[in-house]
Amino acid sequence: MGPTTAGEAEPSAAGPDRRIVIVGAGLAGSLLALALARRGLASTLVGPALGVPGPGPSANAAEGQPALAATALSYGSLLGRAAARAWQELERQHGPLGWQPAPLLLHGWPAPLGLLPVSLQGLATAALAFSRVDTVALAAALPAALAAAGVERQEAMVVRIAAGAGGWRLSLASGGELLAVQLVLAAGAGSRSLWPERPERLRFSWAGVLVGAGDRTAAAAAGSGSPASGAWGVSPWLRHARRGGIVQPLGWQRPALEARSDRLEREEWIVDAGLAPWGSRVLLGQISLVGPDLDPQCPPDPAGMEQRLRQGLAALDPRLAAWPGPYCQVAVPYASNGQPLVGPAVGRPGLWLFSGFRAAFSTVPAQAERLATELQAALG
């Protein structure tokens, strides 16, 4: 979470009121704030605006760059008409948020389908109702959508939360404080340090992707004889992503690894090779590092993680492993049993949890509506 933006009034202690304070301004916190606003409930969203890494040589927090939210590097995949309708309804009420149809191309099919040309393999999923939310477009659109809905923003760093008389006290890095009767913790991986007594099933992993150039001009700029130029001209996987489609493995390995994280004795990693358009660029990945109790404040060595990721991409297409672009990694919250934490914290009046989502872009809109209804009832 970042410092207060320039020109914004420094937050200070104030008496608690009916305004709901949401810590975390990523996908979960932002959609919850919009759901509350549609019910006429005031909320304050505390945390930095959703950002995306720039085009520089690196975007790793470990190398001096700002920490990224998990939302920023997501494929934004949506499977099914219900998930698409939820985002279409959000756009109807709040304007364009980056939703668009996207053809899905799966790899890893058994023979004989897996032996066919890539273009023919795509026929197996051509009829699926698949779409996506471009997180670059979402990051650009959210500030105006939140402002138009009347959501108050505080781009402040919360360093501690504590229960007190009459509500919850939020200590800010600036030295100020906020008080809240109803506090929602939607801080993603940041919830580990803010609430150490969190439920054991809320855990954290590290996910990494490559952010590659997405157009022919950028590939040509790297040199006509470069691996980038060759991959762009030949790789059918990359061509599919550049046309607005998503490439995913037939069977994701990450959920199974997360499900047994409480039985792991040491860290393990896997690569789920895929591609997705990302603004004018392309995401290639992802690698996931899971351990018995990973600390989101202690990132793994990015060079080693990038090497492993490129090896995993090479198994799909050797040309993808050579595609130029910075490696980016983020800490990701997950629930080891697959069920997100949505609702009041047991034994902590006024504290609510909103974290640990699987397939977040598909599930968060509906869960935000559910939690907003519960909060509305709690406020009477």
Contacts in CASP RR format, 6 or more apart in sequence:
PFRMAT RR
TARGET T0000
AUTHOR 0000-0000-0000
METHOD contacts of the structure
MODEL  1
MGPTTAGEAEPSAAGPDRRIVIVGAGLAGSLLALALARRGLASTLVGPAL
GVPGPGPSANAAEGQPALAATALSYGSLLGRAAARAWQELERQHGPLGWQ
PAPLLLHGWPAPLGLLPVSLQGLATAALAFSRVDTVALAAALPAALAAAG
VERQEAMVVRIAAGAGGWRLSLASGGELLAVQLVLAAGAGSRSLWPERPE
RLRFSWAGVLVGAGDRTAAAAAGSGSPASGAWGVSPWLRHARRGGIVQPL
GWQRPALEARSDRLEREEWIVDAGLAPWGSRVLLGQISLVGPDLDPQCPP
DPAGMEQRLRQGLAALDPRLAAWPGPYCQVAVPYASNGQPLVGPAVGRPG
LWLFSGFRAAFSTVPAQAERLATELQAALG
1 24 0 8 1.000
1 46 0 8 1.000
1 47 0 8 1.000
1 48 0 8 1.000
1 156 0 8 1.000
1 157 0 8 1.000
1 158 0 8 1.000
1 173 0 8 1.000
1 187 0 8 1.000
1 190 0 8 1.000
2 47 0 8 1.000
2 48 0 8 1.000
2 66 0 8 1.000
2 155 0 8 1.000
2 156 0 8 1.000
2 157 0 8 1.000
2 173 0 8 1.000
3 155 0 8 1.000
3 156 0 8 1.000
3 157 0 8 1.000
3 173 0 8 1.000
3 174 0 8 1.000
4 10 0 8 1.000
4 11 0 8 1.000
4 154 0 8 1.000
4 155 0 8 1.000
4 156 0 8 1.000
4 174 0 8 1.000
5 155 0 8 1.000
8 154 0 8 1.000
8 155 0 8 1.000
10 174 0 8 1.000
10 176 0 8 1.000
11 154 0 8 1.000
11 156 0 8 1.000
11 172 0 8 1.000
11 174 0 8 1.000
11 176 0 8 1.000
11 177 0 8 1.000
11 178 0 8 1.000
12 176 0 8 1.000
12 177 0 8 1.000
13 176 0 8 1.000
13 177 0 8 1.000
13 178 0 8 1.000
13 179 0 8 1.000
14 178 0 8 1.000
14 179 0 8 1.000
15 179 0 8 1.000
16 166 0 8 1.000
16 167 0 8 1.000
16 179 0 8 1.000
16 180 0 8 1.000
16 181 0 8 1.000
17 181 0 8 1.000
18 41 0 8 1.000
18 42 0 8 1.000
18 181 0 8 1.000
18 182 0 8 1.000
18 379 0 8 1.000
19 42 0 8 1.000
19 43 0 8 1.000
19 44 0 8 1.000
19 152 0 8 1.000
19 180 0 8 1.000
20 36 0 8 1.000
20 41 0 8 1.000
20 42 0 8 1.000
20 43 0 8 1.000
20 44 0 8 1.000
20 180 0 8 1.000
20 182 0 8 1.000
20 183 0 8 1.000
20 184 0 8 1.000
20 375 0 8 1.000
20 379 0 8 1.000
21 43 0 8 1.000
21 44 0 8 1.000
21 46 0 8 1.000
21 168 0 8 1.000
21 170 0 8 1.000
21 178 0 8 1.000
21 180 0 8 1.000
21 182 0 8 1.000
21 183 0 8 1.000
21 184 0 8 1.000
22 29 0 8 1.000
22 32 0 8 1.000
22 33 0 8 1.000
22 43 0 8 1.000
22 44 0 8 1.000
22 45 0 8 1.000
22 46 0 8 1.000
22 184 0 8 1.000
22 186 0 8 1.000
22 354 0 8 1.000
23 46 0 8 1.000
23 47 0 8 1.000
23 158 0 8 1.000
23 161 0 8 1.000
23 170 0 8 1.000
23 183 0 8 1.000
23 184 0 8 1.000
23 185 0 8 1.000
23 186 0 8 1.000
23 187 0 8 1.000
23 194 0 8 1.000
24 45 0 8 1.000
24 46 0 8 1.000
24 47 0 8 1.000
24 186 0 8 1.000
24 187 0 8 1.000
24 188 0 8 1.000
25 45 0 8 1.000
25 46 0 8 1.000
25 47 0 8 1.000
25 48 0 8 1.000
25 49 0 8 1.000
25 50 0 8 1.000
25 153 0 8 1.000
25 155 0 8 1.000
26 50 0 8 1.000
26 69 0 8 1.000
26 71 0 8 1.000
26 186 0 8 1.000
27 50 0 8 1.000
27 69 0 8 1.000
27 71 0 8 1.000
27 74 0 8 1.000
27 138 0 8 1.000
27 360 0 8 1.000
27 361 0 8 1.000
27 364 0 8 1.000
28 186 0 8 1.000
28 188 0 8 1.000
28 354 0 8 1.000
28 355 0 8 1.000
28 357 0 8 1.000
28 360 0 8 1.000
28 364 0 8 1.000
28 368 0 8 1.000
29 45 0 8 1.000
29 184 0 8 1.000
29 186 0 8 1.000
29 354 0 8 1.000
29 368 0 8 1.000
30 45 0 8 1.000
30 50 0 8 1.000
30 142 0 8 1.000
30 146 0 8 1.000
31 90 0 8 1.000
31 364 0 8 1.000
31 365 0 8 1.000
31 368 0 8 1.000
32 43 0 8 1.000
32 184 0 8 1.000
32 186 0 8 1.000
32 354 0 8 1.000
32 368 0 8 1.000
32 371 0 8 1.000
32 372 0 8 1.000
33 43 0 8 1.000
33 45 0 8 1.000
33 146 0 8 1.000
33 149 0 8 1.000
33 151 0 8 1.000
34 90 0 8 1.000
34 93 0 8 1.000
34 94 0 8 1.000
34 145 0 8 1.000
34 146 0 8 1.000
34 149 0 8 1.000
34 151 0 8 1.000
34 368 0 8 1.000
35 368 0 8 1.000
35 369 0 8 1.000
35 371 0 8 1.000
35 372 0 8 1.000
36 42 0 8 1.000
36 43 0 8 1.000
36 151 0 8 1.000
36 372 0 8 1.000
36 375 0 8 1.000
36 376 0 8 1.000
37 43 0 8 1.000
37 149 0 8 1.000
37 150 0 8 1.000
37 151 0 8 1.000
38 93 0 8 1.000
38 149 0 8 1.000
38 372 0 8 1.000
39 372 0 8 1.000
39 373 0 8 1.000
39 376 0 8 1.000
41 372 0 8 1.000
41 375 0 8 1.000
41 376 0 8 1.000
41 379 0 8 1.000
42 150 0 8 1.000
42 152 0 8 1.000
43 151 0 8 1.000
43 152 0 8 1.000
44 151 0 8 1.000
44 152 0 8 1.000
44 153 0 8 1.000
44 154 0 8 1.000
44 178 0 8 1.000
44 180 0 8 1.000
45 146 0 8 1.000
45 151 0 8 1.000
45 152 0 8 1.000
45 153 0 8 1.000
45 154 0 8 1.000
46 154 0 8 1.000
46 156 0 8 1.000
46 158 0 8 1.000
46 170 0 8 1.000
46 178 0 8 1.000
47 154 0 8 1.000
47 155 0 8 1.000
47 156 0 8 1.000
47 157 0 8 1.000
47 158 0 8 1.000
48 66 0 8 1.000
48 155 0 8 1.000
49 139 0 8 1.000
49 142 0 8 1.000
49 143 0 8 1.000
49 153 0 8 1.000
49 155 0 8 1.000
50 69 0 8 1.000
50 71 0 8 1.000
50 72 0 8 1.000
50 135 0 8 1.000
50 138 0 8 1.000
50 139 0 8 1.000
50 142 0 8 1.000
51 68 0 8 1.000
51 69 0 8 1.000
51 72 0 8 1.000
51 139 0 8 1.000
52 68 0 8 1.000
52 72 0 8 1.000
52 73 0 8 1.000
52 135 0 8 1.000
52 136 0 8 1.000
52 139 0 8 1.000
52 278 0 8 1.000
53 59 0 8 1.000
53 65 0 8 1.000
53 68 0 8 1.000
53 72 0 8 1.000
53 73 0 8 1.000
53 211 0 8 1.000
53 326 0 8 1.000
53 328 0 8 1.000
55 281 0 8 1.000
56 326 0 8 1.000
57 326 0 8 1.000
58 65 0 8 1.000
58 302 0 8 1.000
58 326 0 8 1.000
58 327 0 8 1.000
59 65 0 8 1.000
59 68 0 8 1.000
59 211 0 8 1.000
59 326 0 8 1.000
59 328 0 8 1.000
60 299 0 8 1.000
60 302 0 8 1.000
60 326 0 8 1.000
60 327 0 8 1.000
60 328 0 8 1.000
60 329 0 8 1.000
61 67 0 8 1.000
61 68 0 8 1.000
61 299 0 8 1.000
61 329 0 8 1.000
62 299 0 8 1.000
62 301 0 8 1.000
62 302 0 8 1.000
62 329 0 8 1.000
63 302 0 8 1.000
67 330 0 8 1.000
67 331 0 8 1.000
68 328 0 8 1.000
68 330 0 8 1.000
69 188 0 8 1.000
69 330 0 8 1.000
70 188 0 8 1.000
70 189 0 8 1.000
70 207 0 8 1.000
70 330 0 8 1.000
70 331 0 8 1.000
70 332 0 8 1.000
70 333 0 8 1.000
70 360 0 8 1.000
71 135 0 8 1.000
71 138 0 8 1.000
71 360 0 8 1.000
72 135 0 8 1.000
72 139 0 8 1.000
72 330 0 8 1.000
73 135 0 8 1.000
73 207 0 8 1.000
73 208 0 8 1.000
73 209 0 8 1.000
73 211 0 8 1.000
73 283 0 8 1.000
73 286 0 8 1.000
73 328 0 8 1.000
73 330 0 8 1.000
74 135 0 8 1.000
74 360 0 8 1.000
74 361 0 8 1.000
75 132 0 8 1.000
75 246 0 8 1.000
75 248 0 8 1.000
75 276 0 8 1.000
75 283 0 8 1.000
76 132 0 8 1.000
76 133 0 8 1.000
76 134 0 8 1.000
76 135 0 8 1.000
76 276 0 8 1.000
76 361 0 8 1.000
77 102 0 8 1.000
77 104 0 8 1.000
77 130 0 8 1.000
77 132 0 8 1.000
77 246 0 8 1.000
77 248 0 8 1.000
77 276 0 8 1.000
77 359 0 8 1.000
77 361 0 8 1.000
77 362 0 8 1.000
78 84 0 8 1.000
78 87 0 8 1.000
78 99 0 8 1.000
78 130 0 8 1.000
78 131 0 8 1.000
78 132 0 8 1.000
78 133 0 8 1.000
78 361 0 8 1.000
78 362 0 8 1.000
79 104 0 8 1.000
79 128 0 8 1.000
79 129 0 8 1.000
79 130 0 8 1.000
79 359 0 8 1.000
79 362 0 8 1.000
80 128 0 8 1.000
80 129 0 8 1.000
80 130 0 8 1.000
80 131 0 8 1.000
80 362 0 8 1.000
81 129 0 8 1.000
82 366 0 8 1.000
83 131 0 8 1.000
83 361 0 8 1.000
83 362 0 8 1.000
83 365 0 8 1.000
84 99 0 8 1.000
84 101 0 8 1.000
84 129 0 8 1.000
84 131 0 8 1.000
86 365 0 8 1.000
86 366 0 8 1.000
87 97 0 8 1.000
87 99 0 8 1.000
87 131 0 8 1.000
87 133 0 8 1.000
87 361 0 8 1.000
87 365 0 8 1.000
88 99 0 8 1.000
90 97 0 8 1.000
90 99 0 8 1.000
90 365 0 8 1.000
91 97 0 8 1.000
91 98 0 8 1.000
91 99 0 8 1.000
94 145 0 8 1.000
94 148 0 8 1.000
94 149 0 8 1.000
95 141 0 8 1.000
95 145 0 8 1.000
96 137 0 8 1.000
96 141 0 8 1.000
97 133 0 8 1.000
97 137 0 8 1.000
97 138 0 8 1.000
97 141 0 8 1.000
97 142 0 8 1.000
97 145 0 8 1.000
98 133 0 8 1.000
98 134 0 8 1.000
98 137 0 8 1.000
98 138 0 8 1.000
98 141 0 8 1.000
99 131 0 8 1.000
99 132 0 8 1.000
99 133 0 8 1.000
100 131 0 8 1.000
100 132 0 8 1.000
100 133 0 8 1.000
100 134 0 8 1.000
100 244 0 8 1.000
101 130 0 8 1.000
101 131 0 8 1.000
102 130 0 8 1.000
102 131 0 8 1.000
102 132 0 8 1.000
102 244 0 8 1.000
102 245 0 8 1.000
102 246 0 8 1.000
102 277 0 8 1.000
103 122 0 8 1.000
103 125 0 8 1.000
103 126 0 8 1.000
103 130 0 8 1.000
103 240 0 8 1.000
103 243 0 8 1.000
103 244 0 8 1.000
103 245 0 8 1.000
103 246 0 8 1.000
104 122 0 8 1.000
104 125 0 8 1.000
104 128 0 8 1.000
104 130 0 8 1.000
104 245 0 8 1.000
104 246 0 8 1.000
104 248 0 8 1.000
105 118 0 8 1.000
105 121 0 8 1.000
105 122 0 8 1.000
105 125 0 8 1.000
105 237 0 8 1.000
105 240 0 8 1.000
105 245 0 8 1.000
105 246 0 8 1.000
105 247 0 8 1.000
105 248 0 8 1.000
106 121 0 8 1.000
106 122 0 8 1.000
106 124 0 8 1.000
106 125 0 8 1.000
106 247 0 8 1.000
106 248 0 8 1.000
106 249 0 8 1.000
106 250 0 8 1.000
107 118 0 8 1.000
107 121 0 8 1.000
107 237 0 8 1.000
107 247 0 8 1.000
107 248 0 8 1.000
107 249 0 8 1.000
107 250 0 8 1.000
107 273 0 8 1.000
107 274 0 8 1.000
107 316 0 8 1.000
108 114 0 8 1.000
108 249 0 8 1.000
108 250 0 8 1.000
108 251 0 8 1.000
109 121 0 8 1.000
109 124 0 8 1.000
109 250 0 8 1.000
113 121 0 8 1.000
113 124 0 8 1.000
114 121 0 8 1.000
117 236 0 8 1.000
118 236 0 8 1.000
118 237 0 8 1.000
118 240 0 8 1.000
119 236 0 8 1.000
130 246 0 8 1.000
132 245 0 8 1.000
132 246 0 8 1.000
132 276 0 8 1.000
132 277 0 8 1.000
132 361 0 8 1.000
133 361 0 8 1.000
134 277 0 8 1.000
134 278 0 8 1.000
134 279 0 8 1.000
135 278 0 8 1.000
136 278 0 8 1.000
136 279 0 8 1.000
136 280 0 8 1.000
137 279 0 8 1.000
143 153 0 8 1.000
146 153 0 8 1.000
147 153 0 8 1.000
154 178 0 8 1.000
156 172 0 8 1.000
156 173 0 8 1.000
156 174 0 8 1.000
157 172 0 8 1.000
157 173 0 8 1.000
157 174 0 8 1.000
158 170 0 8 1.000
158 171 0 8 1.000
158 172 0 8 1.000
158 173 0 8 1.000
158 187 0 8 1.000
158 194 0 8 1.000
159 171 0 8 1.000
159 172 0 8 1.000
159 173 0 8 1.000
160 170 0 8 1.000
160 171 0 8 1.000
160 194 0 8 1.000
161 168 0 8 1.000
161 169 0 8 1.000
161 170 0 8 1.000
161 171 0 8 1.000
161 183 0 8 1.000
161 185 0 8 1.000
161 194 0 8 1.000
161 195 0 8 1.000
161 351 0 8 1.000
162 168 0 8 1.000
162 169 0 8 1.000
162 171 0 8 1.000
163 169 0 8 1.000
163 348 0 8 1.000
163 349 0 8 1.000
163 351 0 8 1.000
166 179 0 8 1.000
166 181 0 8 1.000
167 179 0 8 1.000
167 180 0 8 1.000
167 181 0 8 1.000
167 183 0 8 1.000
167 350 0 8 1.000
168 179 0 8 1.000
168 180 0 8 1.000
168 181 0 8 1.000
168 183 0 8 1.000
168 350 0 8 1.000
168 351 0 8 1.000
169 177 0 8 1.000
169 178 0 8 1.000
169 179 0 8 1.000
170 177 0 8 1.000
170 178 0 8 1.000
170 179 0 8 1.000
170 180 0 8 1.000
170 183 0 8 1.000
171 177 0 8 1.000
172 178 0 8 1.000
181 350 0 8 1.000
182 350 0 8 1.000
182 352 0 8 1.000
182 375 0 8 1.000
182 378 0 8 1.000
182 379 0 8 1.000
183 350 0 8 1.000
183 351 0 8 1.000
183 352 0 8 1.000
184 352 0 8 1.000
184 353 0 8 1.000
184 354 0 8 1.000
184 371 0 8 1.000
184 375 0 8 1.000
185 191 0 8 1.000
185 194 0 8 1.000
185 195 0 8 1.000
185 345 0 8 1.000
185 351 0 8 1.000
185 352 0 8 1.000
185 353 0 8 1.000
185 354 0 8 1.000
185 355 0 8 1.000
186 354 0 8 1.000
186 355 0 8 1.000
187 194 0 8 1.000
187 355 0 8 1.000
188 331 0 8 1.000
188 333 0 8 1.000
188 355 0 8 1.000
188 356 0 8 1.000
189 204 0 8 1.000
189 296 0 8 1.000
189 330 0 8 1.000
189 331 0 8 1.000
189 332 0 8 1.000
189 333 0 8 1.000
190 296 0 8 1.000
190 331 0 8 1.000
191 198 0 8 1.000
191 202 0 8 1.000
191 333 0 8 1.000
191 353 0 8 1.000
191 355 0 8 1.000
192 198 0 8 1.000
192 204 0 8 1.000
192 295 0 8 1.000
192 296 0 8 1.000
192 297 0 8 1.000
193 296 0 8 1.000
193 297 0 8 1.000
195 345 0 8 1.000
195 351 0 8 1.000
198 353 0 8 1.000
199 341 0 8 1.000
199 353 0 8 1.000
200 262 0 8 1.000
200 336 0 8 1.000
201 262 0 8 1.000
201 335 0 8 1.000
201 336 0 8 1.000
201 337 0 8 1.000
201 339 0 8 1.000
201 341 0 8 1.000
202 333 0 8 1.000
202 334 0 8 1.000
202 335 0 8 1.000
202 341 0 8 1.000
202 353 0 8 1.000
202 355 0 8 1.000
202 356 0 8 1.000
203 258 0 8 1.000
203 261 0 8 1.000
203 262 0 8 1.000
203 293 0 8 1.000
203 294 0 8 1.000
203 333 0 8 1.000
203 334 0 8 1.000
203 335 0 8 1.000
203 336 0 8 1.000
204 294 0 8 1.000
204 295 0 8 1.000
204 296 0 8 1.000
204 331 0 8 1.000
204 332 0 8 1.000
204 333 0 8 1.000
204 334 0 8 1.000
205 254 0 8 1.000
205 258 0 8 1.000
205 261 0 8 1.000
205 288 0 8 1.000
205 289 0 8 1.000
205 290 0 8 1.000
205 291 0 8 1.000
205 294 0 8 1.000
205 331 0 8 1.000
205 332 0 8 1.000
205 334 0 8 1.000
206 288 0 8 1.000
206 289 0 8 1.000
206 294 0 8 1.000
206 299 0 8 1.000
206 300 0 8 1.000
206 305 0 8 1.000
206 329 0 8 1.000
206 330 0 8 1.000
206 331 0 8 1.000
206 332 0 8 1.000
207 286 0 8 1.000
207 287 0 8 1.000
207 288 0 8 1.000
207 289 0 8 1.000
207 329 0 8 1.000
207 330 0 8 1.000
207 332 0 8 1.000
208 285 0 8 1.000
208 286 0 8 1.000
208 287 0 8 1.000
208 288 0 8 1.000
208 305 0 8 1.000
208 309 0 8 1.000
208 327 0 8 1.000
208 328 0 8 1.000
208 329 0 8 1.000
208 330 0 8 1.000
209 283 0 8 1.000
209 284 0 8 1.000
209 285 0 8 1.000
209 286 0 8 1.000
209 287 0 8 1.000
209 309 0 8 1.000
209 327 0 8 1.000
209 328 0 8 1.000
209 329 0 8 1.000
210 283 0 8 1.000
210 284 0 8 1.000
210 285 0 8 1.000
210 306 0 8 1.000
210 309 0 8 1.000
210 310 0 8 1.000
210 313 0 8 1.000
210 323 0 8 1.000
210 325 0 8 1.000
210 326 0 8 1.000
210 327 0 8 1.000
210 328 0 8 1.000
211 278 0 8 1.000
211 281 0 8 1.000
211 282 0 8 1.000
211 283 0 8 1.000
211 284 0 8 1.000
211 325 0 8 1.000
211 326 0 8 1.000
211 327 0 8 1.000
211 328 0 8 1.000
212 281 0 8 1.000
212 282 0 8 1.000
212 283 0 8 1.000
212 284 0 8 1.000
212 323 0 8 1.000
212 324 0 8 1.000
212 325 0 8 1.000
212 326 0 8 1.000
213 219 0 8 1.000
213 221 0 8 1.000
213 222 0 8 1.000
213 228 0 8 1.000
213 281 0 8 1.000
213 282 0 8 1.000
213 324 0 8 1.000
213 325 0 8 1.000
214 241 0 8 1.000
214 242 0 8 1.000
214 277 0 8 1.000
214 280 0 8 1.000
214 281 0 8 1.000
214 282 0 8 1.000
215 242 0 8 1.000
215 280 0 8 1.000
216 232 0 8 1.000
218 228 0 8 1.000
219 226 0 8 1.000
219 228 0 8 1.000
219 229 0 8 1.000
219 230 0 8 1.000
219 231 0 8 1.000
219 232 0 8 1.000
219 233 0 8 1.000
220 229 0 8 1.000
222 228 0 8 1.000
222 229 0 8 1.000
222 324 0 8 1.000
223 229 0 8 1.000
226 324 0 8 1.000
227 319 0 8 1.000
227 322 0 8 1.000
227 323 0 8 1.000
227 324 0 8 1.000
228 322 0 8 1.000
228 323 0 8 1.000
228 324 0 8 1.000
230 319 0 8 1.000
231 238 0 8 1.000
231 317 0 8 1.000
231 319 0 8 1.000
231 320 0 8 1.000
231 322 0 8 1.000
231 323 0 8 1.000
232 238 0 8 1.000
232 239 0 8 1.000
232 242 0 8 1.000
233 239 0 8 1.000
234 319 0 8 1.000
235 317 0 8 1.000
235 319 0 8 1.000
235 320 0 8 1.000
237 247 0 8 1.000
237 274 0 8 1.000
237 275 0 8 1.000
237 316 0 8 1.000
237 317 0 8 1.000
237 320 0 8 1.000
238 275 0 8 1.000
238 282 0 8 1.000
238 317 0 8 1.000
238 319 0 8 1.000
238 320 0 8 1.000
238 323 0 8 1.000
240 247 0 8 1.000
240 275 0 8 1.000
241 247 0 8 1.000
241 275 0 8 1.000
241 276 0 8 1.000
241 277 0 8 1.000
241 282 0 8 1.000
242 277 0 8 1.000
242 282 0 8 1.000
244 277 0 8 1.000
245 276 0 8 1.000
245 277 0 8 1.000
246 274 0 8 1.000
246 275 0 8 1.000
246 276 0 8 1.000
246 277 0 8 1.000
247 273 0 8 1.000
247 274 0 8 1.000
247 275 0 8 1.000
247 276 0 8 1.000
248 272 0 8 1.000
248 274 0 8 1.000
249 272 0 8 1.000
249 273 0 8 1.000
249 274 0 8 1.000
251 272 0 8 1.000
252 272 0 8 1.000
253 270 0 8 1.000
253 271 0 8 1.000
253 272 0 8 1.000
253 288 0 8 1.000
254 270 0 8 1.000
254 272 0 8 1.000
254 286 0 8 1.000
254 288 0 8 1.000
254 290 0 8 1.000
255 338 0 8 1.000
255 358 0 8 1.000
257 268 0 8 1.000
257 270 0 8 1.000
257 288 0 8 1.000
257 290 0 8 1.000
258 288 0 8 1.000
258 290 0 8 1.000
258 334 0 8 1.000
258 336 0 8 1.000
258 338 0 8 1.000
259 336 0 8 1.000
259 337 0 8 1.000
259 338 0 8 1.000
261 290 0 8 1.000
261 291 0 8 1.000
261 292 0 8 1.000
261 336 0 8 1.000
262 292 0 8 1.000
262 336 0 8 1.000
264 290 0 8 1.000
264 291 0 8 1.000
264 292 0 8 1.000
265 292 0 8 1.000
266 291 0 8 1.000
266 292 0 8 1.000
267 289 0 8 1.000
267 290 0 8 1.000
267 291 0 8 1.000
267 292 0 8 1.000
267 294 0 8 1.000
268 289 0 8 1.000
268 290 0 8 1.000
268 291 0 8 1.000
269 287 0 8 1.000
269 288 0 8 1.000
269 289 0 8 1.000
269 290 0 8 1.000
269 305 0 8 1.000
269 308 0 8 1.000
270 287 0 8 1.000
270 288 0 8 1.000
271 285 0 8 1.000
271 286 0 8 1.000
271 287 0 8 1.000
271 288 0 8 1.000
271 308 0 8 1.000
271 309 0 8 1.000
271 311 0 8 1.000
271 312 0 8 1.000
271 313 0 8 1.000
271 315 0 8 1.000
272 285 0 8 1.000
272 286 0 8 1.000
272 287 0 8 1.000
272 288 0 8 1.000
273 285 0 8 1.000
273 312 0 8 1.000
273 313 0 8 1.000
273 315 0 8 1.000
273 316 0 8 1.000
273 320 0 8 1.000
274 284 0 8 1.000
274 285 0 8 1.000
274 286 0 8 1.000
274 313 0 8 1.000
274 316 0 8 1.000
275 282 0 8 1.000
275 283 0 8 1.000
275 284 0 8 1.000
275 285 0 8 1.000
275 320 0 8 1.000
276 282 0 8 1.000
276 283 0 8 1.000
277 283 0 8 1.000
284 309 0 8 1.000
284 313 0 8 1.000
284 320 0 8 1.000
284 323 0 8 1.000
285 309 0 8 1.000
285 313 0 8 1.000
286 309 0 8 1.000
287 305 0 8 1.000
287 308 0 8 1.000
287 309 0 8 1.000
287 312 0 8 1.000
288 332 0 8 1.000
289 300 0 8 1.000
289 305 0 8 1.000
294 331 0 8 1.000
296 331 0 8 1.000
299 329 0 8 1.000
299 331 0 8 1.000
300 329 0 8 1.000
302 327 0 8 1.000
302 329 0 8 1.000
305 327 0 8 1.000
305 329 0 8 1.000
306 327 0 8 1.000
309 327 0 8 1.000
310 321 0 8 1.000
310 322 0 8 1.000
311 321 0 8 1.000
312 321 0 8 1.000
313 320 0 8 1.000
313 321 0 8 1.000
313 323 0 8 1.000
314 320 0 8 1.000
314 321 0 8 1.000
333 355 0 8 1.000
333 356 0 8 1.000
334 356 0 8 1.000
334 358 0 8 1.000
335 341 0 8 1.000
335 356 0 8 1.000
335 357 0 8 1.000
335 358 0 8 1.000
338 358 0 8 1.000
340 354 0 8 1.000
340 355 0 8 1.000
340 356 0 8 1.000
340 357 0 8 1.000
340 358 0 8 1.000
340 363 0 8 1.000
340 367 0 8 1.000
341 353 0 8 1.000
341 354 0 8 1.000
341 355 0 8 1.000
341 356 0 8 1.000
342 353 0 8 1.000
342 354 0 8 1.000
342 367 0 8 1.000
342 370 0 8 1.000
342 371 0 8 1.000
343 352 0 8 1.000
343 353 0 8 1.000
343 354 0 8 1.000
343 371 0 8 1.000
343 374 0 8 1.000
344 350 0 8 1.000
344 351 0 8 1.000
344 352 0 8 1.000
344 353 0 8 1.000
344 374 0 8 1.000
344 378 0 8 1.000
345 351 0 8 1.000
345 352 0 8 1.000
345 353 0 8 1.000
350 378 0 8 1.000
352 371 0 8 1.000
352 374 0 8 1.000
352 375 0 8 1.000
354 367 0 8 1.000
354 368 0 8 1.000
354 371 0 8 1.000
357 363 0 8 1.000
357 364 0 8 1.000
357 367 0 8 1.000
END
